[in-house]
Amino acid sequence: MSAALRDAFLSAVVALGLFGPMVGLVTTPTPNGLTLDPRPIATAVVVALVFFGRLLVVGRRSARARREEVSRNRALAEALTHAGRWLAPALLVVAVALPLTGSRYYVDLATLVLTYVMLGWGLNIVVGLAGLLDLGYVAFYAVGAYSYALLAQTFDLGFWTCLPLAGILAALWGVVLGFPVLRLRGDYLAIVTLAFGEIIRVVITNWVSLTGGPNGIVGIPRPTLFGLSFSMSGGPGTVAGFFGIEPTTLQRVIYLYYVILALALLTNWVSLRLRRQPLGRAWEALREDEVACRSLGINVTNTKLTAFATGALFGGFAGAFFATRQAFISPESFTFIESATVLAIVVLGGLGSQLGVALAAVIMIGGLELLRGFLSWMADQMGSDLFAGIASELPLYRMLIFGLALVVMMVLRPRGLVSGRTPTVALGARKEIAAELVAQGRG
Amino acid sequence: MLEVSGLTMRFGGLKAVDGLSFAARAGEITAVIGPNGAGKTTVFNCITGFYRPTEGSIVLTHPSGERFPLQRMPGHRIASAAKVARTFQNIRLFAGMTVLENLLVAQHNRLMASTGFGVLAVLGLSRYPAAERAAVDKARHWLDAIGLTERADDPAGALPYGAQRRLEIARAMCIDPVLLCLDEPAAGLNPRESEELNQLLLKIRGEGCSLLLIEHDMGVVMKISDHIVVLDHGKKISDGTPQDVRADPAVIAAYLGEGEEDEEVEVQA
């Protein structure tokens, strides 16, 4: 017991050191400039929470309990894998039915989530299947977005004509990037792809005559439904005019939602099919052992290039969609943090797992947004003087809470939400392969 | 079949292989033996395209008469066009893939050709399903040969060591090689597994594939080889049938002798 107390005390000291400055001090603007005010009660509350929380955790964990926990984790892993069978269709039903809520907030949020699901699935081909760590995936997203914006504005082409072109251009850039860098491996590959992502952004920022530089491109055309626009005029040639209904913005929002849903499902379908074919199998073999692949006559360079190009293709599609949804793009939307977010989604979901990536995108993008709403709501509820200081800034803590949640998740499930691998072909029944055996790839 | 002449491989100042010449005949099992560090694996890596030799030539002649200068071909073409397959000293299986998947990856090039650059197969417009059935049949043939049919759907990394060795050989055979290079296939096997391996190698030779093997296990080498090449310090010190090589004093010296005794024998030789 004394050991547990000491452990809890140490944790409390660490918490005091961390939260002392973060929670315990608040800057208040006054006429004489900023003043620093102490907030002892709030700090005490946080430190006490850590102390008792740690005491609870340590106290309950004897050696036997620990063993049970491990087996419980394994059971959870299997349950999650089996849950995939009904969870995936259930998620799809929810996704299709979502616009029925009629809430613009939720449809907008779901559109954002689906964009990241699609990006995650695209990057999953490169990182999850082929095992090539790509830190510059946003480059292809940017190429797709700018390709659509420029093609649409310069040649007056519609969204559905430009979409494949944007994808092909992005795939082309995937090959252009791939050629010189694919002889690099592991960390070196990661750094060069990171640089490539930045180069694209810097070029876009500085090539003012073509891309408008930091001002971006405005007035990007919206997509049409079989030639019918979603204009608010409601006249002939618009969706509202054709169907004889009142034009609302929601119609366009819902249409965009179904477009990205279809694009994401296309990405998923292609990845799943490719995985069961020689190309996908070669990608996975490459992740497992590149030297063995070469000894079996597989052209390693070409195989890596196809992975890069296929991933980039879907990144380009997503980019074109992003441009048409926002109607405005600028280099600010294509910073490294986007690549990092998409990569985090793939890693958190479980490398190579389609369901895992979708869940991770829902949690990371949707969950973060819902957490902000929840914290604001909490802040409204906490009116008492004691918490007034914390309450007003509770929403600001969402990144901290979110980061903590991610750390906890990776501790509990180090190989991602859905780890393990389903064989692509079997003589008898397909048996799930434990994550420990599956290589993560070193490029 | 395989003619190696004047093969030299330098790593910086170190000459791992020095002017080596030998030939392996078609339909035979040729063994390359020698003490540790004699350059055996380096020779293998040159033949299979993992190293580019500093000097010398390696020419493979197919039964059809077609000739392949291996020292100039890119690594993956040596397997796909010249049909030279290999295994590795430290087993290199695709551990996270099933036994069957391992055997299908080995047939990648043929399968890929049936998919219409991958695009048609995604759309379901190619002859791919038939090609996959044929590939699975071939995999099944080799699974039967190595006695792993029961475990076809288990991950390769979960197999016992001896089974992993056999699987690696079966995987190499799935590229339909004319020459199979085995890097210490019997390492770490118990006597019974070693005997099974002998039978497997003889069966492979019986199907018309030539073998080149590096081996430390003299039991395996003497029993199944038709022809033995002995290396020491990157040079060939003996070449001939198992009986010849066993009686060669230079070989005995290289294996047993150190110091004075070694020098004496070298003088005699």
Contacts between the chains, C-beta under 8 A, distances in Angstrom:
chain1	res1	chain2	res2	distance
A	270	B	122	5.9
A	273	B	121	7.6
A	273	B	122	4.9
A	274	B	118	6.9
A	274	B	122	6.2
A	277	B	111	7.8
A	277	B	115	5.9
A	277	B	118	6.7
A	277	B	121	5.1
A	277	B	122	7.3
A	277	B	128	6.6
A	278	B	104	7.7
A	278	B	108	5.3
A	278	B	111	4.0
A	278	B	112	4.6
A	278	B	115	6.1
A	278	B	118	7.7
A	279	B	112	6.8
A	279	B	115	7.0
A	279	B	118	4.5
A	281	B	97	7.7
A	281	B	101	6.3
A	281	B	104	6.2
A	281	B	105	5.5
A	281	B	108	7.3
A	282	B	105	6.4
A	282	B	108	5.3
A	282	B	112	7.6
A	284	B	94	7.4
A	284	B	96	7.7
A	284	B	97	6.3
A	284	B	101	8.0
A	285	B	94	5.0
A	285	B	97	6.8
A	285	B	105	4.4
A	285	B	108	7.8
A	288	B	93	8.0
A	288	B	94	3.8
A	288	B	95	6.2
A	288	B	96	5.6
A	288	B	97	6.2
A	289	B	92	5.0
A	289	B	93	7.4
A	289	B	94	5.9
A	289	B	95	7.9
A	291	B	50	7.6
A	291	B	88	7.5
A	291	B	92	6.0
A	292	B	88	7.3
A	292	B	92	4.2
A	292	B	93	7.1
A	292	B	94	6.7
A	293	B	105	7.4
A	294	B	49	7.8
A	294	B	50	7.7
A	294	B	75	4.9
A	294	B	76	5.3
A	294	B	79	7.5
A	295	B	48	6.4
A	295	B	50	7.9
A	295	B	75	7.8
A	295	B	79	6.0
A	295	B	85	7.2
A	295	B	86	5.1
A	295	B	88	7.5
A	295	B	92	7.7
A	295	B	172	7.6
A	296	B	79	5.8
A	296	B	85	7.6
A	296	B	105	6.5
A	296	B	106	4.9
A	296	B	108	6.7
A	296	B	171	7.1
A	296	B	172	7.6
A	296	B	175	5.9
A	297	B	76	5.3
A	297	B	77	7.5
A	297	B	78	7.8
A	297	B	79	3.3
A	297	B	80	3.3
A	297	B	81	7.9
A	297	B	108	7.2
A	297	B	109	5.6
A	297	B	175	5.7
A	298	B	76	6.0
A	298	B	80	8.0
A	298	B	105	7.5
A	298	B	108	5.1
A	298	B	109	7.3
A	299	B	76	4.9
A	299	B	80	7.8
A	300	B	76	6.6
A	306	B	118	7.0
A	421	B	96	5.9
A	421	B	97	7.9
A	423	B	97	7.2
A	423	B	98	4.6
A	423	B	100	7.5
A	423	B	101	6.0
A	423	B	153	6.5
A	424	B	101	6.2
A	425	B	98	7.8
A	425	B	100	6.0
A	425	B	101	6.2
A	425	B	104	6.3
A	425	B	132	7.4
A	425	B	136	7.1
A	426	B	98	6.9
A	426	B	100	6.6
A	426	B	152	7.5
A	426	B	153	4.6
A	427	B	100	6.0
A	427	B	136	7.5
A	427	B	140	7.3
A	427	B	149	7.7
A	427	B	152	4.5
A	427	B	153	6.0
A	428	B	152	7.3
A	428	B	153	5.4
A	429	B	153	6.9
A	430	B	153	6.9
A	431	B	98	7.9
A	431	B	153	5.5
A	431	B	154	7.0
A	433	B	96	5.8
A	433	B	97	7.6
A	433	B	98	7.1
A	433	B	155	4.6
A	434	B	155	7.4
A	437	B	95	5.2
A	437	B	96	4.7
A	437	B	155	4.9
A	437	B	157	4.1
A	437	B	158	6.4
A	438	B	95	7.7
A	438	B	96	3.2
A	439	B	95	6.7
A	439	B	96	5.6
